Amino acid sequence: MGKKQFKAESKRLLDLMINSIYTNKEIFLREIISNASDAIDKLCYISLTDDKVGLERSDYRIRITVDKDARTITVSDNGIGMSQDEAEKNLGVIAKSGSYNFKNDMSAEEAEKDDISIIGQFGVGFYSAFMVSDKVTVITKKYGEEKGVKWESTGADGYTVTECDKFKPGTDVIMHIKEDTDEEIYGSYLEIWKLKALVKKYSDYVRWPIVMDITHQEQQPTGEEDKDGKPIMHTVNVTAPETVNSMVPIWQRAKTEVTDDECVEWYKETNRDQTDPAAVLRINAEGVVSYKALLFIPGKDIDNGISGATKKGVKLYCNGVLIMEDCDKLLHDYFEFTRGVVDSPDLSLNISREILQHNRQLKVIGQNLEKKIKAELEKMMRDDRPKYETFWKNFGIHIKCGVCDEYGRFTDFLKDLLIFYTSEDSMRSLKEYVDAMPESQKAIYYASADTVKHAMALPQCEEVRSRGYEILYLDHPIDETVLQQLRMYEGKGFVNILTEDLGFQTDEEKKAAEEKVVENKELLDFIRDSIGDEKLKQVTLSSKLVSSACCLTSTGGFTLEMEKYFRNGPSEEMRKLRADRVLELNGKHAACLAIKKAYDDGDKDKAAALSKILYAQSELIAGVEIEDPTAYADLVCSLF
Ligand code: ADP
C-alpha cells in the first residue's frame, strides 16, 4: 500500500514538530496517555449499556513498556480503538478537536521563530510523539470490529495504513525514539525511572491505572544455609507490574473523604514547604464554568528562591491531566503567592501560555477564585488577627503593589485587605481606623519613617495624638504611594502629618501664628543663616509641637522619606538628592527660648551654636543623616 499524504496544514505542523523548536518535548507522554485515557473513557461508557464489552471497571489500564534495544516506548490501552477510517481521519488531520486557526501566510521558518506560541495554538496531541520519535506505529482495533489496523509514519512525508491482526480492542502507540544528538539525549526517555517521573509529573491523576514494569531489588533465600542453619539471602532483581499514578486527585475527593489536615500534608509535600499554610481553600464550582480548586495561602514566603520550593502560580488540570505547571496568569500578581490546583473539564488540554490570557473560561475561573481568596483573607483578618498579621508580613507587599498597579484598577478590590500599624504592636484596617474615629476627626492621619518606632517618635505626632486621633505609622517606601493611590477612604482624605496642614487651627489661630512668625522674622532668619545649610529653605514657628522643641519637615514634592529611600539608590546622583527642608520650632520650648535669650542678649555665637544643635537634632529625629556628625559632637561639647 502506497504512502498517503497528510493534509497540508498537518504537514506544516509536523515539520515544526520534527525539527522541533518546541522545548518542552517531554509532554509527548502526557499527550499519548491522555488519548489512551479518553479511549478508555469511551469504551467504559459503552460498557454501561453493552454487556458484550466484557470488561469490569477495574480491568481498564494503560500500559507503558520499553524496549531499550529496539529504542521503542509503547503506550497501550484497552480502550475503544480506531477503525481504519478513524485512524486515517484522526491521525491524518491535525487537531481536529482543538481550537485551531492555522496562519496560512506563515512559513515554517517564520513559525519556528515564533516557537511555542504557534504550537500552543493547536491541539498538539498525538503529533507530539514526533518530537521524540522518528517513526510512530499505531496498532489499533476498534471495539466491535473484526480486524485491526496498523498506521505508521516516519513524519511529514506521509503515512501508511494497513490491515493487521489484533486480538483485543484497544490501541498500541509505538514510538521509535530518535537517536541522540548533541542537543538532546532522546535515549533518556527509554529509562523507566524517567518515564515514571514523567507520569508522576504530568499524568499522576489520570483516572485509569498507568502500569509499568518496575524492577525492585529484593532479599531472597539462596536455598543454602550458613553454619548456624540460617538461610543465606541474596539480592535479586524482581520485576513486577506497578501502577505508577495515584489516579484520584486529592482535589477531586469530597470534603467528607479527605480532611483539611490531609490537604495540608499534601501541600507540604508537593511544595516542599515545612510550614503549615495559612489557609486552605477547597472549591467545587458548578455553573457557567465548572471546576474544582484546592488552593493554599502559604504560611511563609516560599517565593524567595532559597527554599527550593515549587514554581510560582497555580497548577492547571483538565480532568486530572496536567496542562500547566505554573499558571501565573490565572490570578493577578497581587495574589501570586497562592499555590494549589485548579481542575476544570471545560478547559482545552492544549492551552498555551500565549492564548491563556484570552481564554474566557480561565478568566471566569480566575475572577471567582480571586473573590474566594479575598473573602478567605477577610475572614482571617476578622477571626484570627495574629495569623493575618503574619500573612501580611509575608505577602502584604503584593497587596500594596496591587493597589498601585495599573493606575489603580484593583484599588477598590484590595483596599479592605490593607492593614497599617497604629502603634508598635497593633495594626488596623482602614475600616477599623475610620470606625474608631472620634466625631471631631476629619481626616486619616499618617506619618512615615523607616520603622514604626521612629515614626511614632516623630514630634509632629504629638499634637495629633493629644487630640485622641490615631495615626497610621508607615514603615515601607511604597506605603505613601498606596495612600496616594487610594486618595480617600469612606469619604475621608489622607493627611501626611509631617508635611501637610493638619487643619486643626481656626482662622484666627492661623492668623495669630502668622503674626508671630512675622514678629520673630529677624531671629528666624538669623537661625537659618547661622545653620548655613543651603537646603534649609525656611525656619518657622510650629503649632504642631507640644513637648518637643523642633521638627524637620520638607517643602516641595521631594520629601524626607524619598530622600531616605534614594540614599541607597543605584547612582551617586540619586544618593545625593536632598529634600528642601523646613525647620519648625516650638516657640514655647525652653530650648527655643534659650536661643531667643542669647540672641536678645547679643550673644550671637551662643545663639548660632544652639541653633545648629537644634537643627542637627531635628535631622536625627527625622531619621536623615546629619552632614557632619563630628562637628555636631564638638558643638555639643563646647557648651560644657
Ligand atoms: P485530540 O486528542 O485533541 O483530539 P490528538 O491528535 O491527540 O487530538 O488525537 C486525535 C484523535 O485520534 C483523538 O481525538 C482520537 O479520536 C484519536 N486517538 C488518538 N489516540 C487514540 C487512542 N489511543 N485510542 C483511540 N483513539 C485515539
Residues whose N, C-alpha, C, O or C-beta is under 5 A from the ligand:
A	BS01	ADP	N35 A36 A39 G81 M82 N90 L91 A95 S97 G98 G123 V124 G125 F126 Y127 T171
